[in-house]
Amino acid sequence: MTAADLLDAALPLHRAGRLAEALALYRRMLIDDPAHADALHLSAMIAYQTGRTAEALSGLGAALALQPRFPTAYNSLGNVLADLNMPEEALAAYAVAIRQNDRYVEAYGNRATVLQHLGRREEAADSYARALTFDPDNLTARFNYGILQREMGRIAPAANAFYAVVQADPSRSAAWRHLAICLRGLGHPDAEACLRRALEAVPADEELSLELGVLLNGRGDHGEACRILTPAVAAHPGNAKLHFTFGTALQGMGRLREAVAQFRLALDREPTMQGACNNLGVALLELGMTGEAVPVLRRALVLSPDDAVAVNNHGTSLEDRYDPACDFERPARWYRRALRLRPDYGKALVNLAGTHIGMRETIRAEHLCRRAAAADPRSVEAFSNLAGLLLERDDTAGAVRLYRRALALDAGNPTALTGYGLALQILGRIGEAEAAHRRALEIDGNNAEAAGNLGMMIWQYRQDHAAAEPFMNLALSVNPSLGTAHLNRGMMRLTRGDLAGGWEGYRWRFRAKGYVNRRIAAPLWRGEEPGGSRMLVWREQGVGDEILFASCYPALIARAGHVVIECDRRLVPLFARSFPRATVRAESVDAAGRETIHSPDRPPGVDFHVPAGNLPELLRGSLSAFEPQGPWLAADPALVERWRERLAALGPGLRIGIGWRSQLMTAERKAAYVLLEHWGPLFAVPGLVFVNLQ
């Protein structure tokens, strides 16, 4: 066979997803002609489709080196770079493709999608418009243009775009859905009323029931969808799509085992129904049956490698929210790919936001949650996650509004309920907060966050250890990596003198609070006898905690050969006076947590390192270790003399220094401080002189 014959035989196989067979033919072409640019290009795309990204980039580079004028390959390169979260590089590749073929519709469309993802909407609109100028019948570009117009709040142009799509291809259900939403916004009648009127005459009609069921599922009215679909499923047991849509409604109601049965019936009747594979895999994941879910989701991806839902769900299967070492970039890559295929896909936007939350990239996460809410105004997850982000940045009122919006959509959503409870706690509405946490646990008795939040609230506001700890234990039995539950249980145990259990929980503070856990090229000190070793001890929290943990420094200095203390630069003079046998310097890490003196691959000149907050556990493992030690900080003698005179001038009485607030006063932190106006009775005690240390 000639190279052309081999290419003609390989392309249909490639399009059908029979990648191994197609690749074998491309390789035969390359044996005969190693410089065959098309074979190199297409082999690279198979490498990319099968997860071998480095090989794909190498193959594309080889193809472009052999044939620099190759717009199709540049477009493919842009797609790969976009999925790798390299948007600027992707845009550059699309730009070359367009320079080489200024009528390249697909490249204009792909460029527009990346620009849209970056929030550069006007540029995206221009790129979609160019694509449609050259190919007015390109329905994908016109659909995506409509999505962009909706995101920009331009409802009438969006409706026109969706109308053009359904006029050209009435089978485009997504376009019908968006058209209906836009028409409702403009005051036009929608499809639902027509479907309901038609079903009045034939309640078990399979096509009408299916269409209305899909519409109801799409807006989250799963109970009504079940009611509509039940007669049709009974009357037409061989209809795979009815089983699938009925299963989707059951899944939306949380009736997961019934949903799994319906999806299996759908696949028995139509084994290649990719949507049933998708939803079955997700239902199995939600049931904790990951081993069964993963092959089902892989099958869905093979059936339709360019389906946004399949791509998104494959990403979900790679994500373990209970794994503290989860590599969020792995699933994120698949979520980005899903969004390149379908920019309005709310679930993928929510999932991608979740990975950024996991990586503590909150600004990016908030942007994605807002996009998700715009794309799917009925997404409880989008509003709930966005509320959580607002709560983190101390916008409690904004968080409460969004939690209420989420609960208006689904009053039984346990995640939104317990999040709402946290917001109510901060506002001091403790009774309502407890009710929200308990309601979340009634709905989902294994909700780790709700159990942990309820336990923390009982301990914090009632000091009832016996009532609080079972909830924290429940949370950790469900999610052993829930840092907040570990930390709160540890703090609770410390308050009752259980140092072993308390310090164990306190180790989770980095994960629970987001403190920077530095990566230093020296072993972590775990309490072994240091002998003559050099020890680096570094700050991890605020100035107040630094001063508290510094009470352990004399004991450490006495045991180690030499101690290097890294502290807040404002404390360097104080610590240098107080611990003259140690080397004291400002912390060698920047605001982003990057090492500025040493790095993970460059030793810092010490034998061990230890965060300051580890020292109490290592040096004070029992209550007897907390013996009186006297002052551990040495003031500047010159300042002591100056202040002695000033304080003497205050007159007779016991002088007491007071501070009543932190520099960082969020709504959550305010609960740990007493308002100055509440100090009145103490100020009235005779014989006391109070000095403002604030």
Buried (B, 14 or more C-beta within 10 A) or exposed (E): EEBEEBBEBBBEBBEEBBBEBBBEBBEBBBEEEEEBBBBBBBBBBBBBBBEBBEBBBBBBBBBBEBBEEBBBBBBBBBBBBBBBBBBEBBBBBBBBBBEBBEEBBBBBBBBBBBBBBBEBBEBBBBBBEBBBEEBEEBBBBBBBBBBBBBBBEBBEBBBBBBBBBBEBEEEBEBBBBBBBBBBEEEEEEBBBEEBEEBBEEBEBBBBBBBBBBBBBBBBBBBEBBBEBBBBBBEBBEEBBBBBBBBBBBBBBBBBBEBBBBBBBBBBEBBEEBBBBBBBBBBBBBBBEBEEBBBEBBBBBBBBBBBBBBBBBBBBBBBBEEEEEEBBBEEBBBBBBBBBBBBBBBBBBBBBBBBBBBBBEBBEBBBBBBBBBBBBBBBBBBBBBBBBBBBBBEBBBEBBBBBBBBBBEBBEBBBBBBBBBBBBBBBBEBBEBBBBBBBBBBEBBEBBBBBBBBBBBBBBBBEEEBEEBBEBBBBBBEBBEBBBBBBBBBBBBBBEEEBBEBBBBBBBBBBBBEEBBEBEBBBEEBEEEEBEEBBBBBBBBBEBEBBBBBBBBBBBBBEBBEBBBBBBBEEBBEBBBBBBEEBBBBBBBBEEEEEBEEBBEEEEBEBBBBBBBBBBBBBBBEEEEEEEEEEEBBBEEEEEEEEEEEEEEEEEEEEEEEEEBBBEEEBBBEBEEEEEEEEEEEEEEEEEEEBEEEE
